[in-house]
């Protein structure tokens, strides 16, 4: 499944992604589609929540069915795939087999989105999005339409001579521009600065990614400007990556990532607030995909909430727990797999009681 970018009021490009790749990923699907598809979290063309374990290649399967059942209702979700392993349809039905919603996705010859359509239970179109690309395959626009065929949102990307995004223009109804993003680069597509403007051309925010070789922060010189810098240090047997962002008032927000040496496996991430107080600490078993613990803490250091994860000897997530502020377990997910490492069932417990189950079926 292709990597996609996040959404903020229409079409969005994540800033780190622009600094890492020359070929920017596709436009995401409309937010209304996210709203419906994100509830399942399975094989949908969006970024699901970070703790979703069911984002895997469908393999040779053409159809995957999820049977959801809780104390009050039952429903079924069906995902269908083409020969390129791209999802082409996502259907929701109730316990009587009637459609609740249906999502259909069309692709172009390059395997990129061409059209995404959402239908209601009467098989009538609710909304759709059209995608356009230049001759090299770079995405240049996404236009959203309502059920009457009227434009609701539009995003247009303009590239520089190196194929890096120069600006993103946002439009609403009647093709009126709503806001604008601009980018500048240090070299190639290594991001240097980001600017955001409203529909009147007023500067809303400015992020400066320029740093000297030692990573020293460059002080913001206007109330709209922020500074973003990152550098690496060695500490005993660890590689430490420090990221600092200066907000509009000159306050520094830090994130520290710790990796083991020499394998550079992720061990820990700490985030601090504007007063340099620990805000979040999470531990990992080598990568972002294998988080062990997550703890969000208050200013006094006491626990606010958190989560725990457990994996089997094949590095598959088998238990995920949510932790209350008193340290007690609030709820728990348990996962079962088949020999091909595909999830076959999910059980959700609230406190000690079973609340819902999901059975997963695969068809070639």
C-alpha positions as a Python dict, from the first residue, in 0.01 Angstrom:
ca = {
    (1, 'X'): (0, 0, 0),
    (2, 'X'): (131, 336, -92),
    (3, 'X'): (248, 583, 168),
    (4, 'X'): (9, 872, 200),
    (5, 'X'): (23, 1211, 364),
    (6, 'X'): (-187, 1359, 641),
    (7, 'X'): (-490, 1581, 601),
    (8, 'X'): (-549, 1928, 747),
    (9, 'X'): (-855, 2105, 602),
    (10, 'X'): (-839, 1946, 262),
    (11, 'X'): (-508, 1851, 105),
    (12, 'X'): (-188, 1845, 303),
    (13, 'X'): (179, 1760, 270),
    (14, 'X'): (373, 1668, 582),
    (15, 'X'): (676, 1891, 616),
    (16, 'X'): (931, 1621, 707),
    (17, 'X'): (831, 1426, 398),
    (18, 'X'): (917, 1719, 174),
    (19, 'X'): (1267, 1734, 317),
    (20, 'X'): (1331, 1364, 265),
    (21, 'X'): (1210, 1288, -85),
    (22, 'X'): (1223, 1446, -425),
    (23, 'X'): (907, 1276, -537),
    (24, 'X'): (627, 1386, -308),
    (25, 'X'): (361, 1125, -230),
    (26, 'X'): (7, 1139, -359),
    (27, 'X'): (-272, 1359, -234),
    (28, 'X'): (-468, 1186, 37),
    (29, 'X'): (-835, 1092, 11),
    (30, 'X'): (-1107, 1343, 117),
    (31, 'X'): (-1150, 1386, 490),
    (32, 'X'): (-1509, 1265, 467),
    (33, 'X'): (-1379, 937, 330),
    (34, 'X'): (-1125, 918, 613),
    (35, 'X'): (-1408, 961, 860),
    (36, 'X'): (-1581, 649, 730),
    (37, 'X'): (-1281, 432, 652),
    (38, 'X'): (-1075, 510, 962),
    (39, 'X'): (-1327, 330, 1181),
    (40, 'X'): (-1214, -4, 1044),
    (41, 'X'): (-843, 62, 1015),
    (42, 'X'): (-795, -227, 773),
    (43, 'X'): (-635, -193, 431),
    (44, 'X'): (-781, 150, 362),
    (45, 'X'): (-595, 414, 160),
    (46, 'X'): (-531, 645, 453),
    (47, 'X'): (-295, 681, 744),
    (48, 'X'): (-464, 489, 1023),
    (49, 'X'): (-401, 562, 1388),
    (50, 'X'): (-42, 497, 1487),
    (51, 'X'): (-123, 202, 1711),
    (52, 'X'): (-311, 10, 1441),
    (53, 'X'): (-144, -330, 1395),
    (54, 'X'): (-344, -437, 1091),
    (55, 'X'): (-159, -254, 815),
    (56, 'X'): (-6, -535, 613),
    (57, 'X'): (26, -639, 252),
    (58, 'X'): (-286, -829, 137),
    (59, 'X'): (-56, -1079, -33),
    (60, 'X'): (-237, -1281, -299),
    (61, 'X'): (-576, -1228, -140),
    (62, 'X'): (-836, -1052, -352),
    (63, 'X'): (-1091, -1012, -76),
    (64, 'X'): (-1072, -972, 302),
    (65, 'X'): (-1385, -977, 520),
    (66, 'X'): (-1411, -849, 878),
    (67, 'X'): (-1702, -961, 1093),
    (68, 'X'): (-1749, -716, 1381),
    (69, 'X'): (-1971, -807, 1675),
    (70, 'X'): (-2034, -635, 2007),
    (71, 'X'): (-2312, -653, 2265),
    (72, 'X'): (-2549, -432, 2064),
    (73, 'X'): (-2485, -480, 1694),
    (74, 'X'): (-2308, -669, 1417),
    (75, 'X'): (-2158, -540, 1093),
    (76, 'X'): (-1929, -661, 819),
    (77, 'X'): (-1653, -481, 633),
    (78, 'X'): (-1529, -617, 300),
    (79, 'X'): (-1206, -503, 133),
    (80, 'X'): (-1139, -589, -232),
    (81, 'X'): (-801, -565, -408),
    (82, 'X'): (-670, -566, -763),
    (83, 'X'): (-368, -750, -905),
    (84, 'X'): (-139, -467, -785),
    (85, 'X'): (-258, -521, -426),
    (86, 'X'): (-433, -182, -427),
    (87, 'X'): (-768, -162, -254),
    (88, 'X'): (-1045, -101, -506),
    (89, 'X'): (-1356, -127, -288),
    (90, 'X'): (-1450, -108, 78),
    (91, 'X'): (-1806, -205, 171),
    (92, 'X'): (-1988, -188, 502),
    (93, 'X'): (-2296, -399, 570),
    (94, 'X'): (-2518, -455, 875),
    (95, 'X'): (-2609, -793, 1018),
    (96, 'X'): (-2881, -833, 753),
    (97, 'X'): (-2631, -789, 473),
    (98, 'X'): (-2756, -444, 367),
    (99, 'X'): (-2506, -179, 267),
    (100, 'X'): (-2429, 96, 512),
    (101, 'X'): (-2166, 267, 301),
    (102, 'X'): (-1948, 176, 5),
    (103, 'X'): (-1616, 319, -107),
    (104, 'X'): (-1476, 265, -457),
    (105, 'X'): (-1128, 359, -577),
    (106, 'X'): (-1000, 386, -934),
    (107, 'X'): (-632, 398, -1031),
    (108, 'X'): (-444, 526, -1335),
    (109, 'X'): (-182, 333, -1533),
    (110, 'X'): (87, 428, -1280),
    (111, 'X'): (-114, 281, -993),
    (112, 'X'): (-202, 622, -844),
    (113, 'X'): (-548, 740, -740),
    (114, 'X'): (-763, 853, -1029),
    (115, 'X'): (-1098, 877, -855),
    (116, 'X'): (-1230, 799, -506),
    (117, 'X'): (-1608, 774, -461),
    (118, 'X'): (-1822, 729, -150),
    (119, 'X'): (-2176, 586, -184),
    (120, 'X'): (-2459, 568, 71),
    (121, 'X'): (-2678, 271, 162),
    (122, 'X'): (-2897, 336, -144),
    (123, 'X'): (-2593, 315, -371),
    (124, 'X'): (-2617, 688, -443),
    (125, 'X'): (-2301, 894, -470),
    (126, 'X'): (-2230, 1102, -159),
    (127, 'X'): (-1906, 1262, -269),
    (128, 'X'): (-1602, 1198, -484),
    (129, 'X'): (-1250, 1324, -551),
    (130, 'X'): (-1064, 1348, -882),
    (131, 'X'): (-683, 1340, -903),
    (132, 'X'): (-452, 1485, -1170),
    (133, 'X'): (-80, 1431, -1242),
    (134, 'X'): (182, 1580, -1469),
    (135, 'X'): (364, 1386, -1743),
    (136, 'X'): (626, 1255, -1499),
    (137, 'X'): (360, 1128, -1259),
    (138, 'X'): (387, 1400, -995),
    (139, 'X'): (49, 1483, -838),
    (140, 'X'): (-66, 1832, -932),
    (141, 'X'): (-422, 1851, -801),
    (142, 'X'): (-707, 1691, -614),
    (143, 'X'): (-1061, 1823, -646),
    (144, 'X'): (-1346, 1725, -413),
    (145, 'X'): (-1712, 1730, -518),
    (146, 'X'): (-2038, 1689, -327),
    (147, 'X'): (-2330, 1472, -436),
    (148, 'X'): (-2457, 1751, -663),
    (149, 'X'): (-2129, 1761, -850),
    (150, 'X'): (-2025, 2100, -710),
    (151, 'X'): (-1666, 2163, -604),
    (152, 'X'): (-1615, 2177, -229),
    (153, 'X'): (-1233, 2176, -202),
    (154, 'X'): (-934, 2178, -431),
    (155, 'X'): (-560, 2153, -379),
    (156, 'X'): (-300, 2242, -641),
    (157, 'X'): (73, 2171, -618),
    (158, 'X'): (333, 2372, -807),
    (159, 'X'): (686, 2233, -838),
    (160, 'X'): (1026, 2397, -889),
    (161, 'X'): (1285, 2294, -1148),
    (162, 'X'): (1412, 2013, -921),
    (163, 'X'): (1071, 1853, -888),
    (164, 'X'): (1028, 1978, -530),
    (165, 'X'): (700, 2131, -414),
    (166, 'X'): (728, 2509, -445),
    (167, 'X'): (379, 2589, -319),
    (168, 'X'): (40, 2436, -247),
    (169, 'X'): (-268, 2640, -329),
    (170, 'X'): (-597, 2565, -154),
    (171, 'X'): (-941, 2650, -295),
    (172, 'X'): (-1296, 2616, -165),
    (173, 'X'): (-1635, 2664, -321),
    (174, 'X'): (-1653, 2866, -643),
    (175, 'X'): (-1280, 2806, -685),
    (176, 'X'): (-1191, 3084, -439),
    (177, 'X'): (-848, 3053, -282),
    (178, 'X'): (-863, 2989, 93),
    (179, 'X'): (-495, 2967, 188),
    (180, 'X'): (-146, 2910, 53),
    (181, 'X'): (166, 2720, 156),
    (182, 'X'): (513, 2805, 25),
    (183, 'X'): (843, 2617, 60),
    (184, 'X'): (1210, 2698, 12),
    (185, 'X'): (1499, 2452, 8),
    (186, 'X'): (1863, 2438, 115),
    (187, 'X'): (1959, 2208, -173),
    (188, 'X'): (1758, 1982, -398),
    (189, 'X'): (1453, 1902, -181),
    (190, 'X'): (1614, 1951, 160),
    (191, 'X'): (1358, 2177, 326),
    (192, 'X'): (1480, 2518, 446),
    (193, 'X'): (1168, 2722, 519),
    (194, 'X'): (791, 2687, 522),
    (195, 'X'): (539, 2973, 499),
    (196, 'X'): (162, 2964, 548),
    (197, 'X'): (-72, 3244, 431),
    (198, 'X'): (-446, 3302, 458),
    (199, 'X'): (-674, 3396, 167),
    (200, 'X'): (-577, 3764, 200),
    (201, 'X'): (-207, 3689, 178),
    (202, 'X'): (-143, 3749, 548),
    (203, 'X'): (143, 3545, 691),
    (204, 'X'): (11, 3294, 942),
    (205, 'X'): (324, 3098, 1026),
    (206, 'X'): (686, 3061, 924),
    (207, 'X'): (904, 2762, 1012),
    (208, 'X'): (1281, 2794, 962),
    (209, 'X'): (1471, 2466, 916),
    (210, 'X'): (1812, 2628, 864),
    (211, 'X'): (2073, 2538, 1127),
    (212, 'X'): (2451, 2558, 1146),
    (213, 'X'): (2665, 2244, 1153),
    (214, 'X'): (2650, 2216, 1532),
    (215, 'X'): (2272, 2244, 1528),
    (216, 'X'): (2268, 2576, 1710),
    (217, 'X'): (1927, 2739, 1696),
    (218, 'X'): (1883, 3052, 1491),
    (219, 'X'): (1670, 3296, 1686),
    (220, 'X'): (1336, 3383, 1533),
    (221, 'X'): (1327, 3744, 1416),
    (222, 'X'): (951, 3798, 1404),
    (223, 'X'): (651, 3697, 1614),
    (224, 'X'): (528, 3480, 1326),
    (225, 'X'): (850, 3287, 1287),
    (226, 'X'): (953, 2958, 1439),
    (227, 'X'): (1280, 2770, 1409),
    (228, 'X'): (1322, 2397, 1361),
    (229, 'X'): (1658, 2224, 1408),
    (230, 'X'): (1786, 1874, 1466),
    (231, 'X'): (2128, 1722, 1533),
    (232, 'X'): (2285, 1404, 1670),
    (233, 'X'): (2519, 1332, 1959),
    (234, 'X'): (2669, 1020, 2117),
    (235, 'X'): (2601, 939, 2480),
    (236, 'X'): (2768, 629, 2628),
    (237, 'X'): (2639, 340, 2415),
    (238, 'X'): (2363, 541, 2249),
    (239, 'X'): (2312, 772, 1956),
    (240, 'X'): (2094, 1065, 2063),
    (241, 'X'): (1897, 1269, 1811),
    (242, 'X'): (1777, 1604, 1941),
    (243, 'X'): (1508, 1808, 1767),
    (244, 'X'): (1428, 2160, 1887),
    (245, 'X'): (1155, 2386, 1763),
    (246, 'X'): (1129, 2749, 1870),
    (247, 'X'): (774, 2881, 1885),
    (248, 'X'): (650, 3231, 1808),
    (249, 'X'): (743, 3352, 2158),
    (250, 'X'): (1094, 3210, 2146),
    (251, 'X'): (1017, 2912, 2367),
    (252, 'X'): (1193, 2586, 2281),
    (253, 'X'): (1009, 2256, 2240),
    (254, 'X'): (1241, 1953, 2249),
    (255, 'X'): (1214, 1593, 2134),
    (256, 'X'): (1493, 1348, 2213),
    (257, 'X'): (1525, 1012, 2037),
    (258, 'X'): (1767, 754, 2169),
    (259, 'X'): (1911, 473, 1954),
    (260, 'X'): (2136, 186, 2055),
    (261, 'X'): (2481, 150, 1900),
    (262, 'X'): (2606, 18, 1666),
    (263, 'X'): (2274, -105, 1522),
    (264, 'X'): (2090, 231, 1568),
    (265, 'X'): (1778, 51, 1692),
    (266, 'X'): (1522, 287, 1843),
    (267, 'X'): (1511, 261, 2222),
    (268, 'X'): (1328, 566, 2357),
    (269, 'X'): (1159, 893, 2266),
    (270, 'X'): (1106, 1180, 2510),
    (271, 'X'): (904, 1492, 2438),
    (272, 'X'): (918, 1809, 2645),
    (273, 'X'): (678, 2104, 2666),
    (274, 'X'): (753, 2475, 2624),
    (275, 'X'): (882, 2496, 2981),
    (276, 'X'): (1116, 2201, 2922),
    (277, 'X'): (906, 1966, 3137),
    (278, 'X'): (877, 1604, 3036),
    (279, 'X'): (549, 1553, 2853),
    (280, 'X'): (566, 1210, 2686),
    (281, 'X'): (805, 917, 2714),
    (282, 'X'): (780, 602, 2504),
    (283, 'X'): (1002, 296, 2475),
    (284, 'X'): (1062, 72, 2172),
    (285, 'X'): (1200, -266, 2076),
    (286, 'X'): (1412, -142, 1789),
    (287, 'X'): (1170, 52, 1567),
    (288, 'X'): (862, 275, 1564),
    (289, 'X'): (655, -27, 1467),
    (290, 'X'): (741, -200, 1794),
    (291, 'X'): (651, 42, 2069),
    (292, 'X'): (659, -120, 2413),
    (293, 'X'): (527, 149, 2644),
    (294, 'X'): (378, 495, 2610),
    (295, 'X'): (336, 734, 2902),
    (296, 'X'): (190, 1084, 2897),
    (297, 'X'): (270, 1264, 3221),
    (298, 'X'): (150, 1576, 3399),
    (299, 'X'): (370, 1874, 3485),
    (300, 'X'): (432, 1727, 3829),
    (301, 'X'): (555, 1402, 3675),
    (302, 'X'): (246, 1198, 3763),
    (303, 'X'): (92, 971, 3505),
    (304, 'X'): (-187, 1113, 3289),
    (305, 'X'): (-247, 805, 3070),
    (306, 'X'): (-53, 547, 2874),
    (307, 'X'): (-41, 215, 2695),
    (308, 'X'): (151, -114, 2694),
    (309, 'X'): (222, -354, 2409),
    (310, 'X'): (337, -714, 2403),
    (311, 'X'): (477, -911, 2108),
    (312, 'X'): (535, -1279, 2040),
    (313, 'X'): (865, -1436, 1930),
    (314, 'X'): (782, -1348, 1568),
    (315, 'X'): (752, -978, 1659),
    (316, 'X'): (376, -980, 1611),
    (317, 'X'): (162, -760, 1833),
    (318, 'X'): (-48, -987, 2054),
    (319, 'X'): (-167, -761, 2339),
    (320, 'X'): (-228, -387, 2356),
    (321, 'X'): (-344, -223, 2679),
    (322, 'X'): (-458, 126, 2775),
    (323, 'X'): (-342, 250, 3116),
    (324, 'X'): (-536, 485, 3342),
    (325, 'X'): (-374, 763, 3544),
    (326, 'X'): (-380, 540, 3854),
    (327, 'X'): (-183, 274, 3669),
    (328, 'X'): (-477, 35, 3626),
    (329, 'X'): (-557, -124, 3291),
    (330, 'X'): (-859, 41, 3126),
    (331, 'X'): (-902, -177, 2819),
    (332, 'X'): (-717, -441, 2621),
    (333, 'X'): (-694, -574, 2264),
    (334, 'X'): (-581, -930, 2192),
    (335, 'X'): (-475, -1047, 1843),
    (336, 'X'): (-454, -1394, 1688),
    (337, 'X'): (-267, -1482, 1367),
    (338, 'X'): (-254, -1764, 1117),
    (339, 'X'): (62, -1935, 988),
    (340, 'X'): (102, -1669, 719),
    (341, 'X'): (114, -1398, 989),
    (342, 'X'): (-227, -1255, 900),
    (343, 'X'): (-461, -1151, 1179),
    (344, 'X'): (-754, -1389, 1216),
    (345, 'X'): (-930, -1243, 1520),
    (346, 'X'): (-933, -940, 1748),
    (347, 'X'): (-1086, -937, 2096),
    (348, 'X'): (-1157, -615, 2281),
    (349, 'X'): (-1193, -613, 2661),
    (350, 'X'): (-1309, -328, 2880),
    (351, 'X'): (-1170, -381, 3229),
    (352, 'X'): (-1212, -760, 3255),
    (353, 'X'): (-1518, -804, 3035),
    (354, 'X'): (-1522, -900, 2668),
    (355, 'X'): (-1684, -613, 2474),
    (356, 'X'): (-1642, -704, 2107),
    (357, 'X'): (-1482, -947, 1865),
    (358, 'X'): (-1366, -925, 1505),
    (359, 'X'): (-1319, -1232, 1287),
    (360, 'X'): (-1115, -1196, 969),
    (361, 'X'): (-1157, -1411, 657),
    (362, 'X'): (-929, -1414, 352),
    (363, 'X'): (-1022, -1515, -3),
    (364, 'X'): (-793, -1572, -300),
}
